[in-house]
Amino acid sequence: MKQFGFSFYGGKYCFPGKDNRPRKDTSAVQGVNYFNTIEELRTHLCAYGLPEVTGRLEEDEIEALGRWVRFANVVGLGDAPKIDPKDVGYINGRDAWRMLSKLGLKYGGGVYSVPNSDPSMKPFKFERQENYTVHLARFGIPRVDGIRQHEVLSRDDRLRLDLYIASTEVDSL
């Protein structure tokens, strides 16, 4: 928090700068400038990246922080415990696509489709598989109406899928 200038103010996790604090005299917005929980902040950082670092980070700090941010959408990890993907097993792109299809994500007409979290909005569309995977890494795998994720994928398969997606090259630092 100190290296980036984040603060904990009024029981909220705040982006750097006094104008990002939840006060009456600012235009700070909950879920954008400040967050109720560290997990909400972490999910936001995974989707939108970190602000400029004010100090110097060591290589091992960069690696640990990058993993902590990228693993925000991994179901079943809890508060970023250490995990060795070798212990849960790796999957390849074909396995990942098979699992994503079971979760209701679609490919057709040369376009990958990701349902919008707001069902009244059109789905996100991607022509390149790389852009599709990066979107899932940043925002997580959305729930699709009518599909019970825990019934179509085992807990272990979901963990393997999420770890595969989280390991996508996403520049969060």
FENDAHU-V810508 format. One record per residue. N is the residue number from 1. RES is the residue in three letters. SS is DSSP state (helix for helix, strand for strand, loop for the rest). NEAR is the number of other C-alpha atoms within 12 Angstrom. D_LAST is the distance of its C-alpha to the last C-alpha in Angstrom with 2 decimals. Layout:
BEGIN
n->(N/N)
res->(RES/RES)
ss->(SS/SS)
near->(NEAR/NEAR)
d_last->(D_LAST/D_LAST)
END
This chain:
BEGIN
n->(1/2/3/4/5/6/7/8/9/10/11/12/13/14/15/16/17/18/19/20/21/22/23/24/25/26/27/28/29/30/31/32/33/34/35/36/37/38/39/40/41/42/43/44/45/46/47/48/49/50/51/52/53/54/55/56/57/58/59/60/61/62/63/64/65/66/67/68/69/70/71/72/73/74/75/76/77/78/79/80/81/82/83/84/85/86/87/88/89/90/91/92/93/94/95/96/97/98/99/100/101/102/103/104/105/106/107/108/109/110/111/112/113/114/115/116/117/118/119/120/121/122/123/124/125/126/127/128/129/130/131/132/133/134/135/136/137/138/139/140/141/142/143/144/145/146/147/148/149/150/151/152/153/154/155/156/157/158/159/160/161/162/163/164/165/166/167/168/169/170/171/172/173)
res->(MET/LYS/GLN/PHE/GLY/PHE/SER/PHE/TYR/GLY/GLY/LYS/TYR/CYS/PHE/PRO/GLY/LYS/ASP/ASN/ARG/PRO/ARG/LYS/ASP/THR/SER/ALA/VAL/GLN/GLY/VAL/ASN/TYR/PHE/ASN/THR/ILE/GLU/GLU/LEU/ARG/THR/HIS/LEU/CYS/ALA/TYR/GLY/LEU/PRO/GLU/VAL/THR/GLY/ARG/LEU/GLU/GLU/ASP/GLU/ILE/GLU/ALA/LEU/GLY/ARG/TRP/VAL/ARG/PHE/ALA/ASN/VAL/VAL/GLY/LEU/GLY/ASP/ALA/PRO/LYS/ILE/ASP/PRO/LYS/ASP/VAL/GLY/TYR/ILE/ASN/GLY/ARG/ASP/ALA/TRP/ARG/MET/LEU/SER/LYS/LEU/GLY/LEU/LYS/TYR/GLY/GLY/GLY/VAL/TYR/SER/VAL/PRO/ASN/SER/ASP/PRO/SER/MET/LYS/PRO/PHE/LYS/PHE/GLU/ARG/GLN/GLU/ASN/TYR/THR/VAL/HIS/LEU/ALA/ARG/PHE/GLY/ILE/PRO/ARG/VAL/ASP/GLY/ILE/ARG/GLN/HIS/GLU/VAL/LEU/SER/ARG/ASP/ASP/ARG/LEU/ARG/LEU/ASP/LEU/TYR/ILE/ALA/SER/THR/GLU/VAL/ASP/SER/LEU)
ss->(loop/loop/loop/loop/loop/loop/strand/strand/strand/loop/loop/strand/strand/strand/loop/loop/loop/helix/helix/helix/loop/loop/loop/loop/loop/loop/loop/loop/loop/strand/loop/loop/loop/strand/strand/loop/loop/helix/helix/helix/helix/helix/helix/helix/helix/helix/helix/helix/loop/loop/loop/loop/loop/loop/loop/loop/loop/loop/helix/helix/helix/helix/helix/helix/helix/helix/helix/helix/helix/helix/helix/helix/helix/loop/loop/loop/loop/loop/loop/loop/loop/loop/loop/loop/helix/helix/helix/helix/loop/loop/loop/loop/helix/helix/helix/helix/helix/helix/helix/helix/helix/helix/loop/loop/loop/strand/strand/strand/loop/loop/strand/strand/strand/strand/loop/loop/loop/loop/loop/loop/loop/loop/loop/strand/strand/strand/loop/loop/helix/helix/helix/helix/helix/helix/helix/helix/helix/helix/helix/loop/loop/loop/loop/loop/loop/loop/loop/loop/helix/helix/helix/helix/loop/loop/helix/helix/helix/helix/helix/helix/helix/helix/helix/helix/helix/helix/loop/loop/loop/loop/loop/loop/loop)
near->(22/16/20/21/20/29/26/25/22/15/15/27/31/38/37/26/20/21/20/29/30/28/19/11/11/15/15/22/21/22/26/25/32/36/30/24/20/26/25/24/31/37/31/33/37/35/29/24/27/30/23/18/21/14/14/13/19/12/11/11/15/21/16/19/28/28/33/33/36/42/43/39/38/38/28/22/25/15/21/24/14/13/21/15/19/11/12/19/19/23/24/17/19/14/21/29/24/21/32/37/24/26/29/25/32/25/23/13/10/12/19/27/30/36/30/22/17/14/14/8/10/12/21/24/24/24/17/15/24/18/22/31/34/28/32/42/37/34/34/34/38/29/23/24/15/11/17/15/24/18/14/20/25/18/19/23/29/35/32/34/42/40/37/37/40/37/31/29/20/29/24/32/26)
d_last->(13.59/15.10/12.26/10.71/14.27/14.64/18.33/20.84/23.66/26.69/25.49/22.31/18.60/17.65/14.82/15.26/18.60/22.11/22.45/19.96/22.44/25.12/28.07/30.99/30.37/26.86/25.75/22.87/22.68/22.29/19.62/17.69/17.79/18.97/19.53/22.46/20.73/17.63/17.61/17.71/14.70/12.82/14.12/13.11/9.41/9.84/11.69/10.07/6.37/5.61/7.80/8.13/8.50/12.29/12.99/12.36/10.68/12.78/11.99/13.26/11.21/7.88/9.82/11.31/8.53/6.90/10.59/11.41/9.22/10.32/13.81/14.41/16.81/18.63/22.19/24.08/21.49/22.04/19.80/17.49/20.21/19.90/21.06/22.07/22.10/25.23/27.00/26.67/26.99/25.10/25.84/25.69/25.00/28.65/28.69/25.56/27.28/30.50/28.88/27.09/30.52/32.11/29.70/30.97/28.36/30.21/30.46/33.33/34.42/31.42/29.00/26.72/27.12/25.05/27.02/25.80/25.51/28.19/31.18/32.78/30.04/29.96/27.71/24.59/25.60/23.88/25.77/23.33/22.61/19.07/18.25/20.12/18.25/14.78/16.35/17.67/14.45/12.84/16.15/18.20/21.68/23.97/27.43/30.27/33.53/36.27/34.17/33.96/30.90/32.29/35.47/34.14/31.59/32.15/29.70/28.89/28.40/26.05/23.95/23.99/23.09/20.13/18.83/19.43/17.53/14.54/14.42/14.02/11.49/8.86/5.72/3.81/0.00)
END
